C-alpha cells in the first residue's frame, strides 16, 4: 500500500515540549495514521544546514525534520514567503517587498527540502505539500527523480494575473505549481485565478479544471477546508466549565459578548473592526453598557516591520475607543495579545452573541466555522463575515459585509444585537448544516481521492 507523505513548512511533533496542535495538524488529523510521514522544518535554527532529516516516531506516524540556518530562515521565511508572497496573495501590493536574494534563498531552502526528503522517499509514495512556502518543491522532487503522485494545497488566497504580474518571478512560480499533478485551492475563484495565470502568463491550455503545459496535464480545483465540527461542538459544551470561560461570562453581567479571534496580521481587518465598534456606539447609543467586544489577537511574525506597526496601531485604537466610551463600570473593548487554548476558545464562542470575522482577504477562515459549531442551537448567536473570506462562499446565511467599511460592520453588529430569536435560529440552522457537511474529514478525503485518480500520463517521464 502506498505511503502518504505530508510536507509543510513546520512539523508539529507531538513529543516536542509545549507543542500544540496547530490548524493544519487539526485539519489533517484523519490522515495521521500508522505509516504516514510528515516532513518539514523543525522550527530550530542551526549554524550548519542539515542534509539527513531527524526522525521521530509517534503513534505510528513518522515525523522527519531538518533545521535551517538563521540566514536561510530570514531569506526564505521572513523575506520572500512573508515579505513578498503573503502580501501579494492577500492583495496588498503596497506591502510587498521583493528582493532577488530572498527569492534565491527561497529556492535554496526548497532545494534543501527536496534533497533531504529524497533520502527517505519511497518510489510508491504519494506526496501532499502544503502552502505558499513549498511552491517549487514539486519541480525539485521531479529533478531528484521522484515520479509518484504530487499534490499541493494553498491555504491562503490566490491572485489574478493582473496582480500576480507585479511579482518579478511570478512566471517561475506559476510554472512550479504546474509541476504538481493536483493543486487545491480554498475556493473556485482562487482556482480560476491560477488557471488564468497559467493561460495568460505561460500559454498553457485550460479546459475546465485541467491545465496542459509542456506536454503534461495537471488539475487545479477547489477543495474548501473544514473543521471537525462535532468534536468542536462537544468541546464548546464541555468548556462551559472552563475557569476562564466562567470568569468572562461572569464579567459580562448580562451584557452581550461580541468576539473576534485572529492571529495578529494586517490581512485580518483589525483596525477597521475596532473602528466599527466605535461607529456602533456612536450611531446606536442604546448599545452602550450593553455589549462587550473581546478581541483575542496572538502576536505573530514580530520580526516583520508591518506586524510591529500593526500592534502599535491596535494599542492606539484600543486606547482611543475605551477612552471615549468607557464608564467606571464598563469597558467596551477588551483586547488581548495572549493565545488561548482551543477548548477555551470553543467555550468563549459558545457564550458569544456575535462572532466578528472580517478579514480583508482570507483563504477560508476556520474561526467562522468554529463559531457556528460552538453555538447553542436553542439560543444561537450571529456570525458577521467578510465577503472576502473564503468561508463567505459557503456560509451565505451569515451577515456578509465589506470589511473595508466600518459603518457596514457597525450596522451588521446592530442588526445582530437586535435580531429576533426565530431569525437567529433560522440562519444558524442553515449554517450548521453546511459546517457539518464540509468537514476536515471531507476535505482530506476529496483531495486524496482526487490525487489517487491522477492519470499516469500526467506524470512526467524519467529522463532518457
C-alpha positions in Angstrom: 0.0 0.0 0.0 1.3 3.5 -1.0 2.5 5.7 1.9 1.3 9.2 2.3 4.0 11.8 2.9 2.8 15.3 4.1 5.2 18.2 3.6 4.8 21.6 5.3 6.9 24.5 6.5 6.6 23.5 10.1 6.1 20.0 11.5 4.0 19.6 14.7 5.9 16.8 16.5 3.6 15.6 19.3 6.6 14.7 21.6 8.0 18.2 21.4 7.8 20.0 24.8 5.0 22.5 24.8 3.9 21.6 21.3 0.2 22.1 20.5 -1.8 21.0 17.5 -2.0 23.9 15.0 -4.6 24.4 12.4 -3.0 22.2 9.8 -2.5 19.4 12.3 -6.1 19.5 13.3 -7.3 19.6 9.6 -5.1 16.6 8.7 -5.8 14.5 11.8 -7.7 11.8 9.9 -4.6 11.2 7.7 -2.2 10.8 10.6 -2.5 7.1 10.7 0.3 4.5 11.2 2.6 4.5 8.2 2.2 8.2 7.3 5.2 10.5 7.2 5.2 14.3 7.9 8.3 16.2 6.7 9.3 19.8 7.1 11.3 22.3 9.2 11.9 21.5 12.8 11.5 25.1 13.9 15.1 25.2 15.1 17.9 27.3 13.8 21.4 25.9 13.5 24.8 27.0 12.3 25.0 24.4 9.5 22.2 23.1 7.3 21.2 19.5 7.8 21.1 17.0 4.9 19.8 13.9 6.7 16.4 14.6 8.4 15.9 13.9 12.1 13.3 11.1 12.7 10.8 10.9 15.5 8.1 8.2 15.7 4.8 8.9 17.5 1.8 6.6 17.4 2.9 5.0 14.2 3.5 8.3 12.4 7.0 9.3 11.2 7.9 12.9 11.7 11.0 13.9 9.7 12.5 17.3 10.2 15.5 19.4 9.2 16.9 22.6 10.7 17.5 25.9 8.9 20.3 28.4 9.3 19.5 31.9 10.5 20.4 33.3 7.1 18.1 30.7 5.3 15.3 31.5 7.7 15.5 35.2 7.1 15.5 34.9 3.3 13.1 32.0 2.9 10.6 32.7 5.6 10.8 36.4 6.6 12.0 37.8 3.3 10.3 36.0 0.4 7.5 33.9 1.9 6.1 36.6 4.2 7.7 39.7 2.7 6.7 39.1 -0.9 4.3 36.2 -1.3 2.0 36.8 1.7 1.2 40.4 0.9 0.9 39.7 -2.9 -1.6 36.9 -2.4 -3.6 39.0 0.1 -3.9 41.8 -2.5 -1.5 44.1 -0.6 0.9 45.2 -3.3 2.0 48.2 -1.3 3.4 45.9 1.4 5.2 43.6 -1.0 9.0 43.8 -0.7 10.7 41.8 -3.4 14.5 41.1 -3.2 16.2 38.8 -5.6 18.4 37.4 -2.9 15.4 36.5 -0.8 13.9 34.6 -3.7 17.2 32.8 -4.3 17.1 31.8 -0.6 13.5 30.6 -1.0 14.7 28.3 -3.9 17.7 27.2 -1.9 15.6 26.1 1.1 13.1 24.3 -1.1 16.0 22.5 -2.8 17.3 21.5 0.6 13.9 20.2 1.5 13.8 18.2 -1.8 17.2 16.8 -1.4 16.7 15.8 2.3 13.2 14.4 1.5 14.6 12.3 -1.4 16.7 10.4 1.1 13.6 9.0 2.8 11.1 8.9 0.0 10.0 5.5 -1.4 9.2 5.1 -5.1 5.5 4.4 -4.5 4.9 7.2 -2.0 2.1 9.8 -2.5 3.2 13.3 -1.5 1.0 16.2 -0.4 2.7 19.5 0.1 1.1 22.5 1.9 1.1 26.2 1.4 3.0 29.0 -0.2 6.4 28.2 1.4 6.6 25.0 -0.7 5.7 26.1 -4.3 8.9 25.0 -6.0 9.1 21.6 -4.2 7.2 19.6 -6.7 9.5 20.5 -9.6 12.6 19.9 -7.4 11.4 16.5 -6.4 11.0 15.6 -10.0 14.6 16.7 -10.6 15.6 14.4 -7.8 14.0 11.5 -9.7 10.7 11.1 -7.8 7.8 10.0 -10.1 5.0 9.4 -7.7 1.8 11.4 -7.4 2.4 15.0 -6.2 -0.3 17.1 -4.7 -0.2 20.7 -3.4 -2.7 22.7 -1.4 -2.7 26.5 -1.0 -4.3 27.5 2.3 -4.3 31.3 1.5 -5.9 33.2 -1.4 -4.5 33.3 -4.9 -4.3 36.4 -7.1 -5.4 37.1 -10.7 -2.9 37.6 -13.5 -3.1 41.4 -13.4 -1.9 41.3 -9.8 0.5 38.3 -10.0 2.4 40.0 -12.8 3.7 42.6 -10.2 5.9 39.9 -8.8 9.1 39.7 -10.9 9.3 35.9 -10.6 5.6 35.2 -11.0 6.0 33.1 -14.2 8.5 30.9 -12.5 6.1 30.2 -9.6 3.2 29.5 -11.8 5.3 27.1 -13.7 6.3 25.4 -10.5 2.7 25.0 -9.5 2.1 23.3 -12.8 4.7 20.7 -11.9 2.3 19.2 -9.4 -0.3 16.7 -10.5 -3.0 18.2 -8.4 -3.3 21.7 -6.9 -6.1 22.5 -4.5 -7.5 25.9 -3.5 -10.0 27.1 -0.9 -12.5 28.4 -3.4 -13.3 28.1 -7.1 -12.4 31.8 -7.5 -8.8 31.1 -6.4 -8.5 28.0 -8.6 -9.8 30.0 -11.6 -7.3 32.8 -10.9 -4.5 30.3 -11.0 -5.7 28.7 -14.2 -6.0 32.2 -15.8 -2.4 32.9 -14.7 -1.2 29.7 -16.3 -3.0 30.5 -19.5 -2.0 34.2 -19.8 1.5 34.1 -18.4 2.7 30.7 -19.7 0.5 30.0 -22.7 -1.0 26.9 -21.1 -4.1 25.3 -22.5 -7.0 25.3 -20.0 -10.0 23.0 -20.2 -12.3 23.1 -17.2 -10.2 22.3 -14.2 -7.3 20.9 -16.3 -4.2 22.8 -17.3 -1.9 21.4 -20.0 1.6 22.7 -20.3 4.7 21.3 -22.0 3.1 18.1 -22.8 1.7 17.2 -19.5 -1.6 17.9 -17.7 -2.4 18.8 -14.1 -5.6 19.6 -12.3 -6.4 22.8 -10.3 -9.6 22.5 -8.3 -11.5 23.9 -5.3 -11.4 21.8 -2.1 -12.7 24.0 0.8 -11.2 23.1 4.2 -13.4 22.4 7.2 -13.2 21.5 10.9 -14.1 18.5 13.0 -17.5 20.1 13.7 -18.9 17.5 16.1 -15.7 17.4 18.2 -15.6 21.2 18.3 -19.2 21.4 19.4 -18.6 18.9 22.2 -15.5 20.9 23.3 -17.7 24.0 23.4 -20.3 22.3 25.6 -17.7 21.0 28.0 -15.9 24.3 28.1 -18.8 25.9 29.9 -17.0 24.7 33.0 -13.6 26.2 31.9 -12.5 28.6 34.6 -11.5 31.4 32.1 -14.8 31.0 30.3 -16.7 31.2 33.6 -14.8 34.4 34.5 -15.5 36.0 31.2 -19.2 35.0 31.4 -19.4 36.4 35.0 -17.8 39.7 34.0 -20.4 40.3 31.3 -23.0 41.0 33.9 -25.8 40.1 31.5 -24.3 42.1 28.6 -23.9 40.7 25.1 -20.5 39.4 24.0 -19.1 40.1 20.6 -15.9 38.1 19.9 -13.1 38.1 17.4 -10.2 35.7 17.3 -7.4 36.3 14.8 -3.7 36.0 14.6 -2.2 39.5 14.6 -1.9 40.1 10.8 -2.7 43.1 8.6 -4.9 40.8 6.4 -7.4 40.4 9.3 -9.0 43.8 9.1 -8.5 44.5 12.8 -8.2 48.3 12.7 -11.4 48.5 10.7 -13.1 46.2 13.2 -12.1 48.4 16.2 -13.3 51.4 14.3 -16.6 49.6 13.6 -17.2 49.2 17.4 -16.7 53.0 17.8 -19.2 53.6 15.0 -21.7 51.2 16.5 -21.6 53.1 19.9 -21.8 56.4 18.1 -24.8 55.6 15.8 -26.6 53.4 18.2 -26.0 54.7 21.8 -28.7 52.2 23.1 -25.9 49.6 22.9 -23.6 51.4 25.3 -23.2 49.4 28.5 -25.0 46.5 26.9 -22.2 44.9 24.8 -18.6 44.0 25.3 -16.2 43.3 22.4 -13.5 40.8 23.1 -10.7 40.6 20.5 -8.1 37.8 21.1 -5.2 38.5 18.9 -2.0 36.5 19.5 1.2 38.1 18.2 3.0 36.7 15.2 5.9 37.4 12.9 7.2 40.2 15.1 10.4 40.2 13.1 8.5 41.8 10.2 8.1 45.6 10.4 4.5 45.6 9.3 3.4 43.4 12.2 5.1 45.6 14.8 3.4 48.6 13.3 0.1 46.9 13.4 0.4 46.1 17.0 1.2 49.7 17.8 -1.8 50.8 15.8 -4.1 48.4 17.6 -2.8 49.6 21.0 -3.6 53.2 20.0 -7.1 52.4 18.7 -7.9 50.4 21.8 -7.0 53.3 24.0 -9.0 55.7 21.8 -12.2 53.6 21.8 -12.1 52.9 25.5 -11.1 56.4 26.4 -14.0 57.8 24.5 -16.8 55.4 25.5 -15.9 53.5 28.7 -17.5 54.3 32.0 -16.5 53.5 35.6 -18.1 50.0 35.5 -18.0 49.3 31.7 -15.2 49.0 29.2 -16.5 48.3 25.6 -13.3 46.9 24.1 -11.2 44.1 25.6 -8.1 43.3 23.6 -5.6 40.6 24.4 -2.5 39.5 22.5 -2.2 36.3 24.5 -3.1 33.0 22.9 -5.9 30.9 24.4 -6.3 27.1 24.3 -8.5 25.7 21.6 -11.0 24.4 24.1 -11.2 27.7 25.9 -11.9 29.4 22.6 -14.7 27.0 22.0 -16.3 28.0 25.2 -15.9 31.7 24.5 -17.5 31.2 21.1 -20.5 29.5 22.7 -21.3 32.4 25.0 -20.8 34.9 22.2 -23.8 36.7 20.8 -21.8 37.9 17.8 -18.9 36.4 16.0 -17.0 39.0 14.1 -14.9 37.6 11.3 -13.9 40.4 9.0 -10.6 39.8 7.2 -9.7 42.0 4.3 -8.7 38.9 2.4 -8.6 35.3 3.6 -8.2 31.8 2.1 -11.0 30.2 4.2 -11.0 31.4 7.9 -12.0 28.5 10.1 -12.9 30.8 13.0 -16.2 31.4 11.2 -16.9 27.7 11.1 -15.8 27.2 14.7 -18.1 29.9 15.9 -21.1 28.3 14.2 -20.2 24.8 15.5 -19.8 26.1 19.1 -23.2 27.9 19.3 -26.1 26.8 21.5 -28.8 25.9 18.9 -31.5 26.9 21.3 -30.2 30.5 21.6 -27.6 31.0 18.8 -25.5 34.0 18.2 -25.0 35.7 14.8 -21.9 35.5 12.5 -20.7 38.6 10.8 -18.5 37.6 7.9 -16.3 39.4 5.4 -17.3 38.9 1.8 -13.6 38.4 1.1 -13.1 35.4 3.3 -13.3 32.0 1.5 -15.9 30.9 4.1 -18.3 33.5 2.7 -18.8 31.4 -0.5 -20.3 28.7 1.8 -21.8 30.5 4.8 -24.2 32.7 2.9 -26.6 32.9 5.8 -24.1 34.9 7.8 -24.3 38.7 7.8 -22.0 39.3 4.9 -20.1 42.7 5.0 -17.4 44.6 3.2 -14.6 44.6 5.7 -13.2 47.9 4.4 -16.3 49.7 5.6 -16.5 50.2 9.4 -20.0 51.6 9.1 -21.2 48.4 7.3 -19.7 46.3 10.1 -21.3 48.5 12.7 -24.7 48.2 11.0 -24.3 44.4 11.0 -23.4 44.4 14.7 -26.6 46.4 15.4 -28.7 44.0 13.3 -27.1 41.0 15.1 -27.8 42.6 18.6 -31.4 43.3 17.7 -32.2 40.2 15.6 -35.3 38.2 17.0 -34.6 34.7 18.2 -36.6 33.0 15.4 -34.4 34.7 12.7 -31.2 33.8 14.5 -32.3 30.2 14.7 -33.2 30.0 11.0 -29.9 31.4 10.0 -28.0 29.2 12.4 -29.8 26.1 11.3 -28.7 26.6 7.7 -25.1 27.4 8.7 -24.8 24.4 10.9 -25.8 22.1 8.1 -23.1 23.4 5.9 -20.4 23.4 8.6 -21.2 19.8 9.5 -21.1 18.8 5.8 -17.9 20.4 4.7 -15.7 19.0 7.4 -11.9 18.4 7.8 -12.6 14.7 7.0 -14.4 15.6 3.8 -11.6 18.0 2.8 -8.9 15.3 3.2 -11.0 12.6 1.6 -11.7 14.8 -1.5 -8.1 15.7 -2.0 -6.6 12.2 -1.5 -9.3 10.7 -3.8 -8.6 13.3 -6.5 -4.8 12.7 -6.2 -5.3 8.9 -6.5 -7.1 9.5 -9.8 -4.2 11.3 -11.4 -3.6 9.7 -14.7 -0.2 8.1 -15.4 0.1 10.2 -18.5 0.2 13.4 -16.4 3.3 12.3 -14.6 6.5 13.3 -16.5 8.6 10.5 -17.8 12.0 9.9 -16.4 14.8 11.5 -18.4 16.2 9.2 -21.0 
